[in-house]
Structures are given as C-alpha cells and as structure tokens.
C-alpha cells in the first residue's frame, strides 16, 4: 500500500489506515491530509486506525503530528478505533498523544463532532 | 533447543523494519503469546529496528534459550554499535521496556539482547515452526518468488525454444515422409505400368498362340468328321493325337491367361440362369472317356437345386478343374460330385470327394498357390500346369463364393465349392432368322472353319475379310446374321459393330462376336449390341452353331452336338 485513501464524506474527511504501513506511507498521509483539508475546507478529519495492530514511536508521533497540523489548519482530527493493545503499548512507550481526540468508533466520532457543531 | 535453531531477519531499511515486526508478531502468535504480548513484542522489534537502521543496519536473531525456563531471545546485531552507547538510545530503552531484560548468557560487545518468558503452553513444535516463520520476511519472500517466476519464465522460454526446434525437426521429418510418399507413388505408378505392360504382353502372346491353335483344332475336327472320308485308320489316329495335344496346349494357354486376367481384375461376368443338373450333364459327358480310362466312376448327385443365376462357364470351369484333379490322384474307388442348396444363405454347395492319395496336412495351405505341384509317390498321369486350383479359387471368389479342402492322407480329399445361388443378372437373349450368314474375319483359316461348319448345317455363308467389305455386304446382301471378329487390321470389329448399329438398314441384324480375344477382357459396353460373344479358343463353334440354330427350326447336326474338346 503506497497511499492511505482519503474519502470526503459530507463536510468531513475520512482516512482509513487499512494495514500496517511503512514509514513513508505515514509521511505521505501527513502531507496528503494537509492538502485535502485545505482543498475541501474540511473542519473535521476522522482517522480510522482500527485495522492498525502495531503503532510504534514513529507512527505514534506521526498521528500526533497530523493532529497538530490539522489544528493549525482549523480542523480537528479524531482518531477512531484504536486497539486496546495499541493503546497500552503507546503508554508503555511514553506516547500519550496529548491533544489528540479519540473515539471508539466512527458513530461516536460523528456524535462528538455534532456536539461540537452545535456548540 | 540450541542456538542453531535460529531465525534471522536482516534490518537495513524501513521496509525491513515493517517485515521484521510483522514476522515477529506472527512468530509470537505461534508461540502462544496473547494479542497484547504480540503487539508489545512487535512494537519493541520495530523500535530496536529503527535504532539499527539509524546506526547503519544489522541483523535480528531470534532463538529460544537452551535453559529452563525457556525464553524467547531477540538479539540485535549491529557492527557500528559502541559498548558505551548501550541502553542510552531511546529506541533501546523502548525495546527494553516492551520486550524484556537482556538475556543473561548473551552479553557481547556488538549486540543487544532482549528476552521474554515463553508462555507455558508453548510446545517444541510450535517453537520450531515459529522460528522458521520468523526466518522469512515478505519482501525477500516476494523477491524470492519473483526470482522463481523469472526462472520459470526463463524455463518456459527455453521449453518454447525446445518445442520450436522439435517442431522444426518434425516438420523436416514430415517433409521427408512426404518426399518418401511421392517416391512411393512414383514406384507404385511404375509398378502399375509394368503390371499393365505385363498384362498387355500376356494377352498379346496368348492371342497369337490361341489363333493358330484354334485353327489347328478346328481343322482336326473337320478332318475327323469329314464325310469325304479319305483318311486311313492310322491317319485318323494321328490326327486325333494332334487334336489332343493342341487341345492340351490351348487349355494351358487359356489357364495362364485366365489367371493373369483374374489377377489383373479384368474379369467380366456373363450371368445367366441355368440348372445345376445341366452342368452335371455336361461334365458327365466331358469326363466319361477319362473316367472310363481311369476305371474310376464319377457319381453325380444333386438334390432339388433351384435354378442358379451366375456365370455358368465359370462354375463349369471350376468343377472341371476339381474333377480332373480328383481323377489325376485317384487310382481306385470313386469320385462323388454332389450339389446341395442351403436355403438360409441361399448358397449352392458343390463337393468333389475322391478316394485318392490325399494331401498331407502341411501342404493343404499350399495347393492354392500358383505353379505348386505336390510331390507324389504316384507319377503324373497327365501334364498339369499347377494353375487349376489357384484359378478356381480366384474364380470362386469373384462369384462371391469360396473353395475349401479337407483331406486325409491315403483316404481321399474333399473339395467344397460354395457359391451364392444368384449373381448380378445379365441376361442376353438371342433373336434372328434364317438366311445368309455373313462371316467377317481377317484370318482366312478362321473364316474357312466357320464357313464349313455353318454350311454343313445348311446356312448360306458369305465372307468378308475386312470391316469395309463387311459393311457393304451387310447393306446389300440379305443377311440374317453376322459372325464378327473383333481384331482386324483397318476397321476393327468394334467399329463395324458400331456402324452396323448406326445404319437403320443393318441395325436389326443379330451379330455374334467370335473373337480370339479372351471374352473376359472385352469391354462389354462396346459389344453390348452383339447378341453373344464367343471366344474362338473356347468351345465356341458348337455354341455358335447352337445359337444360330436356336433361331431356326433346324436342329444342329449330330456332329456339332458331339463336338467336344
């Protein structure tokens, strides 16, 4: 897999990492998302990592970076569907991804976004 | 478990890191680690892998500790790692946290080790399997498969080449075979030509032999039956001998020719209805003097046989051969000739059984071969060509029948001839009336013989030596019948026949063809207009006379009736 597909759903962008990815794919995702956020004037990005089994320090940092970049572009990233083992491992690694919002699934992520929109 | 059972994972790039963590996760799963442990181990490997790539690459080794409790040991080898940098880098710290402590027995300068207790459920088989899984990474696997594919492609291409060359070889062989075929065709053609040549030669020679022989025979007959009767007793006897010898010679020539014709497949049938009783009657008459000489009686038996419809001449010919053979080899006893009809197959079965010397079993299959004469304690009583039986069998075959033989040495032989009762019918009827008979023949002796015979019966005969004259006479004279030779210089008999048919004034005149050509050989279509075709060499004069007489109230003279060869 060379690229992580990014789909526009209404006002949101949905990026689904479907398998373990190489570093350069993660870097490409970071760039692609930034470009798409601007092109689509999206305010919300759902990053679905439910299929991702291994998140090491590099990938973890990438996710945190994507979140930071999006925030600077007036969009919010919600990381969806992190596996429990991944969460534990990230904590072990000392990566708490502070500032990154997470949701257990896409439905709850949209609910979170809906609350935000109402506010 | 020893150090040898080790999985090795090269770590030189980020793609190596990806495959290493996936392999390690898979290996961990096989070793029975739970999902959380699998993720931890894989992530730890990923962390240490990054450290190794940053430090110039290296290799990961996986093994199981030899001592109990068993531990999974992951050893990261990197030549560039200095001892003082140990445990300092964040990757190593993370891996230490995720995988586990260093393995006791393995402290060395250029590697880190990490170890984790195996789950209690891990079996030896699982360990071996897990390590072997760890030994391959998907990228090297893919490139190995690529290489394999390339090798297979190369192989396929080579096979293609081989096939092509085999194909080429086959094509060449094929061309060779075709050339051989062409050669064979040429050979077959030349053999066919030679065979035709031989047939033509045979028929020419025989024709040349038969004509004078026929004349000799006819003259002998004339002399012997001549009322002018100036022959002394001795002279009559001598002429009788001449006649006998000439007849033998003619028979031989005829047999030879018949056989040649049968072999060449040039046999025509003149099928007509006839009674077996009549055939037997003729045979009885023919053999009476011979069987009387030999003191061996011929017994003819025929049950109620329906009318046969096939070539009577050929049936007679075969039976004549069989009977004369039987006579030659039988000194005492009798010869039984019988005929029965088998309604189921509609076949007529003739048998000729003798009480002669018999035939040795070993020779039974040979007697139908040409020119075979079996040695016998008995001397030959008569000259024989050795052609009789082969010819008979071939003739029987042509009529759709067969000849078989049973024999017992010293007891006798039994020949069985089976023939279909009917063959393709080809009936010719005779029509005509009394008056002049025009005899057309270039050979004046033949003409003379015919004239003598016919005049003795009261016919008036006019002669023509060639076709032109024959046509002229046929138009002018009041011809009731024409006796026509076929082979003549100038206009041939065929042409005369054709022109007679074309002229309304002569078309109605019945024509009897009397030729020295073998009847078998004549193209029946060309003589279809003739009411009958006879061979000069055959017993033809009597038949001719009978035929002509059949259209008058006159009966043939007694002399003609008894005229037999």
Boltz contact constraints between the chains, C-beta under 6 A:
constraints:
  - contact:
      token1: [A, 22]
      token2: [B, 14]
      max_distance: 6.0
  - contact:
      token1: [A, 22]
      token2: [B, 15]
      max_distance: 6.0
  - contact:
      token1: [A, 22]
      token2: [B, 18]
      max_distance: 6.0
  - contact:
      token1: [A, 23]
      token2: [B, 14]
      max_distance: 6.0
  - contact:
      token1: [A, 54]
      token2: [B, 21]
      max_distance: 6.0
  - contact:
      token1: [A, 54]
      token2: [B, 42]
      max_distance: 6.0
  - contact:
      token1: [A, 54]
      token2: [B, 43]
      max_distance: 6.0
  - contact:
      token1: [A, 56]
      token2: [B, 43]
      max_distance: 6.0
  - contact:
      token1: [A, 56]
      token2: [B, 46]
      max_distance: 6.0
  - contact:
      token1: [A, 56]
      token2: [B, 47]
      max_distance: 6.0
  - contact:
      token1: [A, 85]
      token2: [B, 35]
      max_distance: 6.0
  - contact:
      token1: [A, 85]
      token2: [B, 36]
      max_distance: 6.0
  - contact:
      token1: [A, 85]
      token2: [B, 39]
      max_distance: 6.0
  - contact:
      token1: [A, 89]
      token2: [B, 39]
      max_distance: 6.0
  - contact:
      token1: [A, 89]
      token2: [B, 40]
      max_distance: 6.0
  - contact:
      token1: [A, 89]
      token2: [B, 43]
      max_distance: 6.0
  - contact:
      token1: [A, 92]
      token2: [B, 97]
      max_distance: 6.0
  - contact:
      token1: [A, 92]
      token2: [B, 98]
      max_distance: 6.0
  - contact:
      token1: [A, 93]
      token2: [B, 94]
      max_distance: 6.0
